[in-house]
Amino acid sequence: MAAMLGWVQRRWNEVLEPMVRRATVEQEAQLRVLWERELEWWKTQRGLAGDSLRKPITQVRSLIKGLPVTEHNSWENPRTGEREHIGLRVFNLSEGEWVTMNARNQGVTQERLMQQVLLKDPDGLVERALSLLFSPAWADLVVGIAVCTGRRLAEIMKTGTFLVKEPYTVWFEGQVKGRGRESERYEIPTLVRAFLVVEAVQRLRALVDCTGLEIEQVSQKYGKGVNEAVDRHYGDLEELVRATREKVSVHNFRGMYARIATFWYAPPPVADITYMAQIQGHRFVLEPRVEPGTSAEEVEQIRHHYASHANYADYKIADKDGNIDGRQGVRLGQPGVTVLDVFRREYEVWVTKTHPEQESPSEAPKKRARKKATTENKTGYSVFRPTIQTRAWGDDLREGMRRELGHEIKDDELLRRIFAVYEQQEHHGGQMQGSVVRQDGKPSLSLEQLDLPAETRTLLQEGMALTGAADLLTYLLAAGEREARTVRSQARRHDSERYAAMPTSKLAGMKVPEAGTERYRRAVYTLMQWNEAHRPLEQWYITTLSIQKLVGGRKEAINAYLEAHRDEIEGHHNTLGIKPSYNRKAEPIDQIITIAEESTAFPWGRTAEDEQAITP
């Protein structure tokens, strides 16, 4: 849990707790008067409004939950069926107030719709994730799981449990946010075979142990590494990056996953908002709390307000002509694909009404039963019976994989990698391995057509099989992209080292982006050092404006830097309890704080001799 705000704890100790602890159900009216008076104090004395009320309200309610519950001071919450302290019924905002706080105004909502991202190749996006699920690197595993399940970073690394239910669904439990869903188990779809996700989570937890971390610390410690992996594997896809960001982050995958899952698996009669809310655990969209008698139109408006806040409209699927493809459930009916239990009855009724000639899904012929049910299998293995020639072919592929990956390849891993390649080819229209297909559908380039040494041809074939590349051009472009990224990274690292040796005043006169990044880096470091050495009233909340006043620069560039280091900066603010209102000081920040001139004043700074040594 995040650190308790100091002023909230003081108000609780001095004003709220003495009365709330003694209150009974009969004193609900007096508690409401106390709460209204307290909210007014927050707004006038603390300057809080809108979303800034969220955290203190949550913390006060947490304190109330720590009070003993008796027959005289409690009520039964009809939503949870549990008895709660009467203070929890009073110390809250109405649903309408929460909607006002969460909802964006019409102009902002329209702007978001204008920035909507069209996903042109959902199959390709998921294929990248599929290869990451085989990776030995923990950050790659996180990215692959995030794409395939849409779960938050802390849920993937710490709180979530994933159990296979159907070939493409899992039981999920351990949601980080959501009214009452933290301990609820519910079914969610996976964009690849469910057991691959479950086993990837198991391997991730074996590599990285987060059991000793608080939820907020997971992002602070591992967020940067994960987002670097996101940039490596998805940073080249401009379609994923919203206009307000300069690079994709793991958070983008929540909206992307929800849209692809809806396109692939949502029954047509189920509203996309409803389906996304169900699989992302957004109970506030599924079951908005409203006053008795609220009209159906008002309830639907509240749901849409919340859906806008949850970014449901950020992503849409594009058809081959670049228009929005609004279809749902395009993979329903494919082998292994099932409807979520919560929507099964609705789907069956729809099928019966719209396709009376078809059998109801529940009445369709059952699949031929396997010889032994999964629950009865004590070894966890089945038996494949290939011919001797097929086995020899597989052994040759296995040896190639062993050389490439550096470890022994068992039958199970061999088959999984082959299956993955086959599925990718299926999704790309069955194109031939090692070929580029012209618009007329005929192969125009293949390994066999190239004048290559046999050893080189074999090496390329093995590499394509191991990475799951659907054709030769895709494989060569991916390899070239990795090389280009490496070269670019080395060049940027060289520039960063050179600017780290320059005086601050010299950086201020340079227009190149790397010089600006070094200035922002020094400003953030200086502010953090200042905050740690001074009292609360003298501390500063790190904002775009504060950085700009200290070292100059374009707001867009500063925003991008702060976004890239958001987890670190938010952790700093939370640790010290620093709020935006701290910046309301009579004297401007640039008259109080000065950025050191010499580069060696910073831990990463270099000397002038270092600069000469690395300057070409």
C-alpha positions as CSV (number, residue, x, y, z in Angstrom):
1,M,0.0,0.0,0.0
2,A,1.2,3.5,-0.8
3,A,2.5,5.6,2.1
4,M,-0.2,7.4,4.1
5,L,-0.3,11.2,3.4
6,G,0.9,12.9,6.5
7,W,-1.9,15.5,6.6
8,V,-4.5,12.8,6.1
9,Q,-3.2,10.9,9.1
10,R,-3.2,14.1,11.2
11,R,-6.8,15.0,10.3
12,W,-7.8,11.4,11.0
13,N,-6.2,11.4,14.4
14,E,-7.4,14.9,15.5
15,V,-10.8,15.3,13.8
16,L,-12.3,12.2,12.3
17,E,-11.3,9.1,14.3
18,P,-12.6,10.3,17.7
19,M,-16.1,10.6,16.4
20,V,-16.1,7.8,13.8
21,R,-14.8,5.2,16.3
22,R,-17.8,5.9,18.7
23,A,-20.4,6.4,16.0
24,T,-23.4,4.0,15.7
25,V,-25.8,3.4,12.8
26,E,-28.3,5.8,14.5
27,Q,-25.7,8.6,14.2
28,E,-25.4,8.4,10.4
29,A,-26.8,11.9,10.0
30,Q,-24.1,13.4,12.3
31,L,-21.4,11.5,10.4
32,R,-22.7,13.0,7.2
33,V,-22.4,16.5,8.6
34,L,-18.9,15.7,9.8
35,W,-17.9,14.3,6.3
36,E,-19.3,17.3,4.4
37,R,-17.5,19.7,6.8
38,E,-14.2,17.7,6.2
39,L,-14.6,17.7,2.4
40,E,-15.1,21.4,2.5
41,W,-11.9,21.8,4.6
42,W,-10.0,19.7,2.1
43,K,-11.2,21.9,-0.8
44,T,-10.6,25.3,0.8
45,Q,-7.6,24.7,3.0
46,R,-5.8,22.0,1.0
47,G,-6.8,23.3,-2.4
48,L,-8.1,19.9,-3.5
49,A,-10.6,19.4,-6.4
50,G,-11.5,16.8,-8.9
51,D,-9.2,13.8,-9.2
52,S,-6.9,15.1,-6.4
53,L,-9.7,14.1,-3.9
54,R,-9.3,10.4,-5.0
55,K,-6.3,9.4,-3.0
56,P,-7.2,11.1,0.4
57,I,-10.7,9.6,0.2
58,T,-9.3,6.2,-0.5
59,Q,-6.9,6.5,2.5
60,V,-9.6,7.7,4.9
61,R,-11.7,4.7,3.9
62,S,-8.8,2.4,4.5
63,L,-8.4,3.8,8.0
64,I,-12.1,3.2,8.7
65,K,-11.7,-0.4,7.5
66,G,-9.3,-0.8,10.4
67,L,-11.9,0.0,13.0
68,P,-13.7,-2.8,14.8
69,V,-17.1,-3.8,13.4
70,T,-20.0,-4.4,15.8
71,E,-23.7,-5.0,15.5
72,H,-24.3,-1.3,16.5
73,N,-21.9,0.4,14.2
74,S,-22.3,-1.6,11.0
75,W,-24.6,-2.2,8.0
76,E,-24.8,-4.9,5.4
77,N,-23.5,-3.7,2.1
78,P,-26.0,-5.1,-0.5
79,R,-23.3,-5.2,-3.2
80,T,-20.9,-7.4,-1.3
81,G,-23.3,-9.0,1.2
82,E,-20.8,-8.2,4.0
83,R,-21.1,-6.1,7.1
84,E,-19.1,-2.9,7.0
85,H,-18.6,0.0,9.4
86,I,-21.2,2.8,8.9
87,G,-18.4,5.2,8.2
88,L,-17.8,3.4,4.8
89,R,-21.3,4.2,3.8
90,V,-20.9,7.9,4.6
91,F,-17.3,8.8,3.9
92,N,-17.5,8.5,0.1
93,L,-18.6,10.4,-3.0
94,S,-21.9,9.8,-4.8
95,E,-21.8,7.9,-8.1
96,G,-22.6,11.1,-9.9
97,E,-19.6,12.8,-8.3
98,W,-17.3,10.0,-9.2
99,V,-18.6,10.1,-12.8
100,T,-17.9,13.9,-12.9
101,M,-14.4,13.3,-11.6
102,N,-13.6,10.5,-14.0
103,A,-15.4,11.7,-17.1
104,R,-13.6,13.8,-19.7
105,N,-15.4,16.8,-21.1
106,Q,-16.9,16.4,-24.6
107,G,-14.0,18.3,-26.3
108,V,-11.4,16.0,-24.8
109,T,-13.4,12.9,-25.6
110,Q,-13.7,14.0,-29.2
111,E,-10.0,14.7,-29.4
112,R,-9.3,11.1,-28.1
113,L,-11.5,9.7,-30.9
114,M,-9.6,11.8,-33.5
115,Q,-6.4,10.2,-32.2
116,Q,-7.8,6.7,-32.4
117,V,-5.3,4.0,-33.4
118,L,-6.2,1.5,-36.1
119,L,-4.6,-1.9,-35.7
120,K,-3.9,-3.0,-39.2
121,D,-2.3,-6.4,-38.4
122,P,-3.6,-7.9,-35.1
123,D,-2.2,-11.3,-36.1
124,G,1.3,-9.8,-36.5
125,L,1.1,-8.1,-33.2
126,V,0.2,-11.3,-31.4
127,E,2.8,-13.3,-33.3
128,R,5.5,-11.1,-31.8
129,A,4.2,-11.8,-28.4
130,L,4.0,-15.6,-29.1
131,S,7.8,-15.7,-29.8
132,L,8.4,-13.7,-26.5
133,L,6.6,-16.4,-24.5
134,F,9.5,-18.8,-25.4
135,S,12.2,-16.2,-24.4
136,P,14.6,-16.9,-21.5
137,A,14.6,-13.1,-20.6
138,W,12.2,-12.1,-17.8
139,A,11.3,-8.7,-19.4
140,D,10.4,-10.4,-22.7
141,L,8.1,-12.8,-20.8
142,V,6.3,-9.9,-19.2
143,V,5.8,-8.2,-22.5
144,G,4.5,-11.4,-24.1
145,I,2.1,-12.1,-21.2
146,A,0.9,-8.5,-21.2
147,V,0.0,-8.6,-24.9
148,C,-1.8,-11.9,-24.6
149,T,-3.8,-11.2,-21.5
150,G,-4.0,-7.4,-21.1
151,R,-3.0,-7.6,-17.4
152,R,-1.2,-4.9,-15.5
153,L,2.5,-5.2,-14.6
154,A,1.9,-6.0,-10.9
155,E,-0.7,-8.6,-11.8
156,I,1.7,-10.4,-14.1
157,M,4.7,-10.3,-11.8
158,K,3.1,-10.5,-8.3
159,T,-0.6,-10.7,-7.6
160,G,-2.2,-12.6,-10.5
161,T,-2.9,-16.3,-10.7
162,F,-3.6,-17.9,-14.1
163,L,-5.2,-21.4,-14.5
164,V,-6.0,-23.0,-17.8
165,K,-9.8,-23.3,-18.3
166,E,-10.3,-23.7,-22.1
167,P,-7.7,-23.9,-24.9
168,Y,-7.9,-20.1,-25.2
169,T,-9.2,-19.0,-21.8
170,V,-7.8,-18.9,-18.3
171,W,-9.2,-18.4,-14.8
172,F,-7.7,-15.2,-13.5
173,E,-7.5,-14.0,-9.9
174,G,-5.6,-11.2,-8.2
175,Q,-6.7,-8.0,-9.8
176,V,-4.9,-5.0,-8.5
177,K,-7.7,-2.5,-9.0
178,G,-11.5,-2.9,-9.1
179,R,-14.4,-2.7,-6.7
180,G,-14.3,-6.1,-4.9
181,R,-12.6,-8.0,-7.8
182,E,-9.2,-8.3,-6.0
183,S,-10.2,-11.7,-4.6
184,E,-12.6,-12.7,-7.4
185,R,-11.8,-15.4,-10.0
186,Y,-13.2,-14.8,-13.5
187,E,-12.6,-16.1,-17.0
188,I,-10.5,-14.1,-19.5
189,P,-9.5,-15.0,-23.1
190,T,-5.9,-15.4,-24.1
191,L,-4.7,-14.4,-27.6
192,V,-2.6,-17.5,-27.8
193,R,-3.0,-21.0,-26.4
194,A,-3.8,-20.6,-22.7
195,F,-1.2,-23.1,-21.4
196,L,1.6,-21.1,-23.0
197,V,0.6,-18.1,-21.0
198,V,0.3,-20.1,-17.8
199,E,3.7,-21.7,-18.2
200,A,5.3,-18.3,-19.1
201,V,4.0,-16.8,-15.9
202,Q,5.5,-19.8,-14.0
203,R,8.9,-19.3,-15.6
204,L,8.7,-15.5,-15.0
205,R,8.0,-16.0,-11.3
206,A,11.0,-18.4,-11.1
207,L,13.2,-15.8,-12.6
208,V,12.0,-12.8,-10.7
209,D,10.6,-13.0,-7.1
210,C,8.3,-10.1,-6.2
211,T,6.7,-11.7,-3.1
212,G,8.6,-9.3,-0.8
213,L,7.6,-6.1,-2.7
214,E,4.5,-3.9,-2.2
215,I,2.4,-3.5,-5.4
216,E,3.7,0.0,-6.0
217,Q,7.3,-1.2,-5.7
218,V,6.9,-3.7,-8.6
219,S,6.5,-0.9,-11.1
220,Q,9.2,1.2,-9.5
221,K,11.7,-1.6,-9.6
222,Y,10.8,-3.4,-12.9
223,G,8.8,-0.9,-15.0
224,K,11.8,0.6,-16.7
225,G,13.2,-2.8,-17.8
226,V,9.9,-3.9,-19.1
227,N,9.3,-0.7,-21.1
228,E,12.7,-1.1,-22.6
229,A,11.7,-4.6,-23.8
230,V,8.5,-3.1,-25.1
231,D,10.5,-0.6,-27.1
232,R,12.8,-3.3,-28.5
233,H,10.0,-5.5,-29.7
234,Y,7.2,-3.1,-30.5
235,G,8.8,0.4,-30.7
236,D,9.0,0.3,-34.5
237,L,5.1,0.1,-34.8
238,E,3.9,3.7,-35.1
239,E,0.3,2.5,-35.1
240,L,0.6,1.6,-31.4
241,V,1.8,5.0,-30.2
242,R,-0.9,7.5,-29.3
243,A,-0.4,11.1,-30.5
244,T,0.2,12.1,-26.9
245,R,3.2,9.8,-26.5
246,E,6.5,9.3,-28.3
247,K,7.0,5.6,-27.6
248,V,4.9,2.6,-26.7
249,S,4.8,1.3,-23.2
250,V,3.4,-1.8,-21.5
251,H,0.3,0.1,-20.6
252,N,-0.7,0.4,-24.3
253,F,-1.2,-3.4,-24.3
254,R,-4.3,-3.3,-22.1
255,G,-6.3,-1.4,-24.7
256,M,-4.8,-3.3,-27.6
257,Y,-5.5,-6.7,-26.0
258,A,-9.1,-5.8,-25.2
259,R,-9.8,-4.7,-28.8
260,I,-8.2,-7.7,-30.4
261,A,-10.0,-10.1,-28.0
262,T,-13.3,-8.4,-28.8
263,F,-12.6,-8.8,-32.5
264,W,-11.6,-12.4,-32.2
265,Y,-13.8,-13.8,-29.4
266,A,-16.7,-11.5,-28.4
267,P,-20.2,-12.9,-29.4
268,P,-21.8,-10.5,-31.8
269,P,-24.9,-9.7,-29.6
270,V,-22.6,-8.6,-26.7
271,A,-21.8,-4.8,-26.7
272,D,-18.0,-4.2,-27.1
273,I,-18.1,-2.1,-24.0
274,T,-19.6,-4.9,-22.0
275,Y,-17.1,-7.5,-23.3
276,M,-14.1,-5.3,-22.6
277,A,-15.3,-4.4,-19.1
278,Q,-15.8,-8.1,-18.3
279,I,-12.3,-9.3,-19.5
280,Q,-10.5,-6.3,-17.9
281,G,-12.4,-6.6,-14.6
282,H,-14.0,-3.2,-14.8
283,R,-16.9,-3.7,-12.5
284,F,-17.5,0.1,-12.4
285,V,-18.5,-0.2,-16.1
286,L,-20.5,-3.4,-15.8
287,E,-22.3,-2.4,-12.6
288,P,-22.2,1.4,-12.1
289,R,-23.5,2.4,-8.7
290,V,-26.5,4.6,-9.2
291,E,-29.3,5.9,-7.0
292,P,-32.6,3.9,-7.1
293,G,-34.9,5.0,-9.9
294,T,-32.1,6.1,-12.3
295,S,-33.3,5.7,-15.8
296,A,-31.7,3.1,-18.2
297,E,-30.5,6.0,-20.4
298,E,-28.7,7.6,-17.5
299,V,-27.1,4.3,-16.5
300,E,-25.9,3.8,-20.1
301,Q,-24.5,7.3,-20.2
302,I,-22.6,6.6,-16.9
303,R,-21.2,3.4,-18.5
304,H,-20.0,5.3,-21.5
305,H,-18.4,7.9,-19.3
306,Y,-16.5,5.2,-17.5
307,A,-15.6,3.4,-20.7
308,S,-14.1,6.7,-22.1
309,H,-12.0,6.9,-18.9
310,A,-10.8,3.3,-19.4
311,N,-9.6,4.1,-22.9
312,Y,-11.9,1.6,-24.6
313,A,-12.0,3.6,-27.8
314,D,-8.2,4.1,-28.1
315,Y,-7.9,1.1,-30.5
316,K,-10.0,-0.2,-33.4
317,I,-9.3,-2.9,-35.9
318,A,-8.7,-1.8,-39.5
319,D,-9.8,-3.8,-42.6
320,K,-7.7,-4.2,-45.7
321,D,-8.8,-0.8,-47.0
322,G,-7.9,1.0,-43.8
323,N,-11.5,1.4,-42.6
324,I,-12.7,0.4,-39.1
325,D,-13.7,-3.2,-39.0
326,G,-16.4,-3.4,-36.4
327,R,-16.9,-7.2,-36.5
328,Q,-16.8,-9.3,-33.4
329,G,-16.2,-13.0,-32.8
330,V,-14.4,-13.7,-36.1
331,R,-12.7,-16.7,-34.6
332,L,-15.7,-18.2,-32.9
333,G,-16.2,-21.7,-34.3
334,Q,-12.5,-22.3,-34.9
335,P,-11.0,-25.4,-33.2
336,G,-10.4,-24.8,-29.5
337,V,-12.1,-21.4,-29.4
338,T,-15.0,-21.0,-26.9
339,V,-17.3,-18.3,-25.7
340,L,-16.8,-17.1,-22.1
341,D,-19.2,-18.8,-19.7
342,V,-20.7,-15.4,-18.7
343,F,-21.8,-14.8,-22.3
344,R,-22.6,-18.3,-23.3
345,R,-26.4,-18.2,-22.8
346,E,-26.7,-14.9,-24.6
347,Y,-24.7,-16.2,-27.6
348,E,-26.7,-19.4,-27.8
349,V,-30.0,-17.4,-27.9
350,W,-28.6,-15.2,-30.6
351,V,-27.4,-18.2,-32.7
352,T,-30.9,-19.8,-32.4
353,K,-32.6,-16.6,-33.5
354,T,-30.3,-15.5,-36.4
355,H,-29.4,-19.0,-37.7
356,P,-32.3,-21.3,-36.9
357,E,-31.0,-23.8,-39.4
358,Q,-27.8,-24.3,-37.3
359,E,-27.6,-26.4,-34.2
360,S,-27.4,-24.6,-30.8
361,P,-23.7,-24.6,-29.7
362,S,-24.7,-26.5,-26.6
363,E,-26.4,-29.2,-28.8
364,A,-23.6,-29.5,-31.3
365,P,-21.8,-32.8,-31.6
366,K,-19.2,-33.2,-28.9
367,K,-15.6,-33.6,-29.8
368,R,-14.3,-37.2,-29.8
369,A,-13.2,-37.8,-26.3
370,R,-9.5,-38.4,-25.7
371,K,-8.4,-41.7,-24.4
372,K,-7.7,-40.1,-21.0
373,A,-9.1,-36.9,-19.6
374,T,-6.6,-34.3,-18.5
375,T,-7.6,-34.5,-14.9
376,E,-7.0,-38.3,-15.0
377,N,-3.5,-38.1,-16.6
378,K,-1.0,-38.5,-13.8
379,T,2.1,-37.7,-15.9
380,G,1.0,-34.7,-17.8
381,Y,2.2,-36.2,-21.1
382,S,0.5,-37.7,-24.1
383,V,1.9,-40.0,-26.8
384,F,2.7,-39.0,-30.4
385,R,3.5,-41.9,-32.8
386,P,5.5,-40.5,-35.8
387,T,7.0,-42.7,-38.4
388,I,10.8,-43.3,-38.3
389,Q,11.3,-40.9,-41.2
390,T,9.3,-38.2,-39.6
391,R,11.1,-38.7,-36.3
392,A,14.5,-38.4,-38.0
393,W,13.3,-35.1,-39.7
394,G,12.3,-33.8,-36.2
395,D,15.6,-34.8,-34.7
396,D,17.4,-32.8,-37.4
397,L,15.3,-29.7,-36.6
398,R,15.9,-30.3,-32.9
399,E,19.7,-30.3,-33.4
400,G,19.5,-27.0,-35.3
401,M,17.4,-25.5,-32.5
402,R,19.9,-26.8,-29.9
403,R,22.8,-25.1,-31.7
404,E,20.9,-21.8,-32.0
405,L,19.5,-21.7,-28.5
406,G,22.3,-23.3,-26.6
407,H,20.2,-25.9,-24.7
408,E,18.7,-29.3,-25.2
409,I,15.4,-29.3,-27.0
410,K,12.8,-31.8,-25.7
411,D,10.0,-33.2,-27.8
412,D,7.5,-30.8,-26.2
413,E,9.5,-27.7,-27.0
414,L,10.2,-28.9,-30.5
415,L,6.5,-29.5,-31.2
416,R,5.4,-26.1,-29.7
417,R,7.8,-24.2,-31.9
418,I,6.7,-26.1,-35.0
419,F,3.0,-25.5,-34.1
420,A,3.7,-21.8,-33.5
421,V,5.2,-21.5,-37.0
422,Y,2.3,-23.3,-38.5
423,E,-0.3,-21.0,-36.8
424,Q,1.6,-18.0,-38.1
425,Q,1.6,-19.3,-41.6
426,E,-2.2,-20.0,-41.3
427,H,-2.9,-16.4,-40.2
428,H,-0.9,-15.1,-43.1
429,G,-2.8,-17.1,-45.7
430,G,-0.6,-20.1,-45.8
431,Q,2.4,-18.5,-47.4
432,M,5.4,-20.7,-48.0
433,Q,8.3,-20.7,-45.6
434,G,11.2,-18.9,-47.1
435,S,9.3,-17.1,-49.8
436,V,8.0,-13.6,-50.6
437,V,4.6,-13.6,-52.3
438,R,3.7,-11.1,-55.1
439,Q,0.3,-9.4,-55.3
440,D,-0.8,-12.2,-57.7
441,G,-0.1,-14.8,-55.0
442,K,2.8,-16.5,-56.6
443,P,6.2,-16.9,-54.9
444,S,8.7,-14.4,-56.3
445,L,11.7,-15.0,-54.0
446,S,12.8,-18.1,-52.0
447,L,16.0,-19.4,-50.5
448,E,16.3,-21.9,-53.3
449,Q,16.4,-19.1,-55.8
450,L,19.3,-17.4,-54.1
451,D,22.9,-18.3,-54.9
452,L,23.9,-19.2,-51.3
453,P,26.4,-21.7,-49.9
454,A,24.5,-24.7,-48.5
455,E,25.7,-23.9,-44.9
456,T,24.3,-20.3,-45.2
457,R,21.0,-21.6,-46.6
458,T,20.7,-24.1,-43.8
459,L,21.5,-21.5,-41.2
460,L,18.8,-19.1,-42.5
461,Q,16.2,-21.9,-42.6
462,E,17.0,-22.8,-39.0
463,G,16.8,-19.1,-37.9
464,M,13.4,-18.7,-39.6
465,A,12.1,-21.8,-38.0
466,L,13.3,-20.7,-34.5
467,T,12.0,-17.2,-34.7
468,G,8.7,-18.1,-36.4
469,A,9.2,-15.8,-39.4
470,A,6.5,-16.5,-42.0
471,D,8.7,-15.6,-45.0
472,L,12.2,-14.8,-46.0
473,L,11.7,-11.0,-46.3
474,T,10.1,-10.8,-42.8
475,Y,13.1,-12.6,-41.3
476,L,15.7,-10.5,-43.1
477,L,13.9,-7.3,-42.1
478,A,13.7,-8.4,-38.5
479,A,17.4,-9.2,-38.5
480,G,18.2,-5.9,-40.1
481,E,16.0,-4.0,-37.6
482,R,17.8,-5.6,-34.7
483,E,21.2,-4.6,-36.2
484,A,20.0,-1.1,-36.9
485,R,18.7,-0.7,-33.3
486,T,22.0,-1.9,-31.9
487,V,24.0,0.6,-34.1
488,R,21.6,3.4,-33.2
489,S,21.7,2.6,-29.5
490,Q,25.5,2.6,-29.6
491,A,25.5,6.0,-31.3
492,R,23.1,7.5,-28.8
493,R,25.1,6.1,-25.9
494,H,28.2,7.8,-27.3
495,D,26.3,11.1,-27.6
496,S,24.9,10.8,-24.1
497,E,28.4,10.3,-22.7
498,R,29.7,13.3,-24.6
499,Y,27.0,15.6,-23.4
500,A,27.4,14.3,-19.8
501,A,30.8,16.0,-19.8
502,M,29.6,19.4,-20.8
503,P,28.9,22.4,-18.5
504,T,25.2,23.1,-18.0
505,S,25.5,26.6,-19.6
506,K,26.9,25.0,-22.8
507,L,24.1,22.5,-23.0
508,A,21.6,25.3,-22.8
509,G,22.8,26.8,-26.0
510,M,22.5,23.5,-28.0
511,K,19.4,22.6,-30.0
512,V,20.1,18.8,-30.4
513,P,17.7,16.5,-28.5
514,E,20.5,14.7,-26.6
515,A,21.6,18.0,-25.1
516,G,18.0,18.7,-24.0
517,T,17.8,15.2,-22.5
518,E,20.9,15.9,-20.4
519,R,19.5,19.2,-19.1
520,Y,16.2,17.6,-18.1
521,R,18.2,14.8,-16.4
522,R,20.2,17.2,-14.4
523,A,17.1,19.2,-13.4
524,V,15.2,16.2,-12.2
525,Y,18.2,15.0,-10.2
526,T,18.7,18.4,-8.6
527,L,15.0,18.6,-7.7
528,M,15.0,15.2,-6.1
529,Q,18.2,16.0,-4.1
530,W,16.6,19.3,-3.0
531,N,13.3,17.6,-1.9
532,E,15.2,15.0,0.2
533,A,17.1,17.6,2.0
534,H,14.3,20.1,2.8
535,R,11.0,20.2,4.8
536,P,7.6,19.6,3.1
537,L,6.7,23.3,2.7
538,E,10.0,23.8,0.9
539,Q,9.7,20.8,-1.5
540,W,8.8,20.9,-5.2
541,Y,6.5,18.7,-7.2
542,I,8.4,17.8,-10.4
543,T,6.4,19.1,-13.4
544,T,7.0,20.1,-17.0
545,L,6.7,23.8,-16.0
546,S,9.2,23.4,-13.2
547,I,11.8,21.8,-15.4
548,Q,11.2,24.4,-18.1
549,K,11.8,27.2,-15.7
550,L,15.1,25.7,-14.5
551,V,16.7,24.6,-17.7
552,G,14.4,25.7,-20.6
553,G,13.3,23.4,-23.4
554,R,10.2,22.6,-25.4
555,K,7.2,21.3,-23.4
556,E,6.7,18.4,-25.7
557,A,10.3,17.2,-25.2
558,I,10.1,17.6,-21.4
559,N,6.8,15.8,-21.4
560,A,8.4,12.9,-23.2
561,Y,11.4,12.7,-20.8
562,L,9.1,12.8,-17.7
563,E,6.9,10.1,-19.2
564,A,9.9,7.9,-19.8
565,H,10.9,8.3,-16.2
566,R,7.3,8.4,-14.8
567,D,7.7,5.4,-12.4
568,E,10.9,6.8,-10.8
569,I,9.4,10.3,-10.4
570,E,6.1,9.0,-9.0
571,G,7.9,6.8,-6.6
572,H,9.9,9.9,-5.4
573,H,6.7,11.9,-4.9
574,N,4.9,9.0,-3.1
575,T,7.9,8.3,-0.8
576,L,8.1,11.9,0.4
577,G,4.3,12.7,0.1
578,I,4.8,15.6,-2.3
579,K,1.7,17.0,-3.9
580,P,1.2,19.4,-6.9
581,S,0.0,22.0,-4.4
582,Y,3.5,22.3,-3.0
583,N,4.4,24.4,-6.0
584,R,2.2,27.3,-4.9
585,K,5.0,29.4,-3.6
586,A,5.4,33.1,-3.7
587,E,9.0,32.9,-5.1
588,P,9.6,31.3,-8.5
589,I,11.5,28.0,-8.5
590,D,14.4,29.4,-10.6
591,Q,15.1,31.9,-7.9
592,I,15.3,29.3,-5.2
593,I,17.0,26.3,-7.0
594,T,20.1,26.5,-9.2
595,I,21.3,23.7,-11.5
596,A,25.0,23.0,-10.9
597,E,27.3,24.3,-13.7
598,E,30.0,21.6,-13.6
599,S,29.2,18.2,-15.0
600,T,31.1,16.5,-12.2
601,A,28.4,17.7,-9.7
602,F,26.2,14.9,-11.0
603,P,26.9,11.1,-10.3
604,W,27.1,10.3,-14.0
605,G,29.0,13.5,-15.0
606,R,32.3,13.3,-16.8
607,T,35.4,15.5,-16.8
608,A,36.6,17.7,-19.6
609,E,39.4,15.1,-20.3
610,D,36.7,12.5,-20.7
611,E,34.9,14.7,-23.2
612,Q,38.0,15.1,-25.3
613,A,38.7,11.3,-25.1
614,I,35.3,10.4,-26.5
615,T,34.7,13.3,-29.0
616,P,35.5,12.2,-32.5
